[in-house]
Amino acid sequence: MRSLAHRAALAAAVALLAACGDDTTLDAPVIAPIALKNQSTTPALLKSLTSGVEIFSLVSSDDQLAASPNFVFGGSADGGGLLRNPDGSFMLLTNHEDNFAVSRVRLDKNLKPISGDYVVNSTAGRYRLCSATLATPEEHGFGPLFLTAGESNEESEILAVDPFAAANTPRYLGAFGRFNTENAVPLPKTAYPNRTVVLIGDDDSGAEGGQVAMYLSNTVGDLEGGSLYVLARTDNNMRERDMVVGQTYNVEFRRVANQRTLTGRQINQAGAALNAISFARVEDVDYRKGSAANSREIYFNATGQNNTGVNADYSRSKYGRVYRLRLNETDPTKGTLEVIADGDDRNGPAKLFQNPDNVVVTENYVYIQEDDNGYGDETHDGYIYQYNIGTKELRPVLELDHRRTQADAPLYNAVGARPAGKAGWEYGAMIDVSTLTGQPNTFMVALQPHSWRGDKYRGVDGGTLRPTENQASMWVIVKGLPR
């Protein structure tokens, strides 16, 4: 455990964010540019679809780190956050979704990984840990605190992890309720001064669908004593596909009473009773950067679900959607909602969507990362799309690289690989690290190459719940995408 004084110094030096976000703060120091280069033995399993973009490998499951040679970076890298320490070195936190774990990798001032451990193993993690957000005092008014979302089932909880604490000491945030959660995203301290507002995405495909929830406290940094709300249209229409591109809908967050005493099943039912909008799996959430007004502009993905079973009426999206939620200037429980991209319109701008998952929003762009729907009609490997907020242009800019025709193809396509062009991999976090690296237009992207498996990746987090989990994964750096 670090001393309180040392932790305070670190907290003063860190800058944002996580599975969604941007690392810019109003008083962020100017950082001398870090010379970007490949740091991993693994090639970057990502390729650019646009000119002027460079991609570098950062860390992978095949890297042996000098100061901790027995550490193995786990598989299914999803949510993450990057901290800069006072001495110029870095700490990288990563959710390993299917390991139920969070790794903690130290990098030197040149972004070379030097050591690693698991700040949360599967025993303490308990759930599949998906997207995450790193709250910092500079951006959010509290922290540093890594908020990581459990997504095993509707009884899962949201965890708060102190990046500098002893291993396996997370807090379980009962006041946030129980959901099949993808992410919990606190808004910046400038959005609603003297309050804590956290948006929660419910990645549920059951009878009540996925809901958008909000935790609200009138005290900054209070994650225990606030209230829980769910998003509803003011006209009480709960059907997702009754909303269309080009229309604006009045919405409000309605309170779920006594959320601490409720099971996840009861919270889902309470949301339905409040006429919460029934989305097809609400995945990642992020807010626009650049100003206090911008930060009340929220974007989230409904990743979609097949139009069978509980969605046989096709009331929810199949191929996925992206939404913009604009919150009231003074009351975060009021706002308007719009569909900005609809994958079910197979002739429209989002006609290529095969289920958007993670999202990151800068001042001028929304970057939308695809999951893999598994429907069998995939036409490309997973894309990252760029949505221009000003012009509404939507286009793919990055694509996962399965290396199917390379000499090392058997390594990355060892188990369950699909034929060429049939997807099968997905993305984790995308983090804007421009300020942290001193390099403009620079992001980190987590990759989940699900067919890259082997015995040496088995149970590497050291916990008791996932001893046979054997996936590998990696982080890459992308330079050249505008913010």
MOJOBEL-V556615 format. One record per run of one state. SS is the DSSP state (H for helix, E for strand, C for the rest). FROM is the first residue (numbers start at 1). TO is the last residue. Records with the same first field share a line. If there is no record, write none. Layout:
BEGIN
SS = FROM-TO  FROM-TO
END
This chain:
BEGIN
C = 1-3  14-21  23-45  49-53  61-64  66-67  69-76  85-89  100-100  108-112  121-121  126-128  136-136  141-144  151-157  162-170  173-173  177-180  187-195  203-209  211-211  218-226  234-238  243-244  246-248  257-258  262-263  274-275  277-277  280-281  288-293  303-308  312-320  328-333  343-355  362-364  371-382  389-393  401-408  413-425  433-433  438-441  449-452  454-454  458-470  472-473  480-483
H = 4-13  97-99  122-125  137-140  174-176  240-242  259-261  264-273  294-296  309-311  409-412  434-437  455-457
E = 22-22  46-48  54-60  65-65  68-68  77-84  90-96  101-107  113-120  129-135  145-150  158-161  171-172  181-186  196-202  210-210  212-217  227-233  239-239  245-245  249-256  276-276  278-279  282-287  297-302  321-327  334-342  356-361  365-370  383-388  394-400  426-432  442-448  453-453  471-471  474-479
END
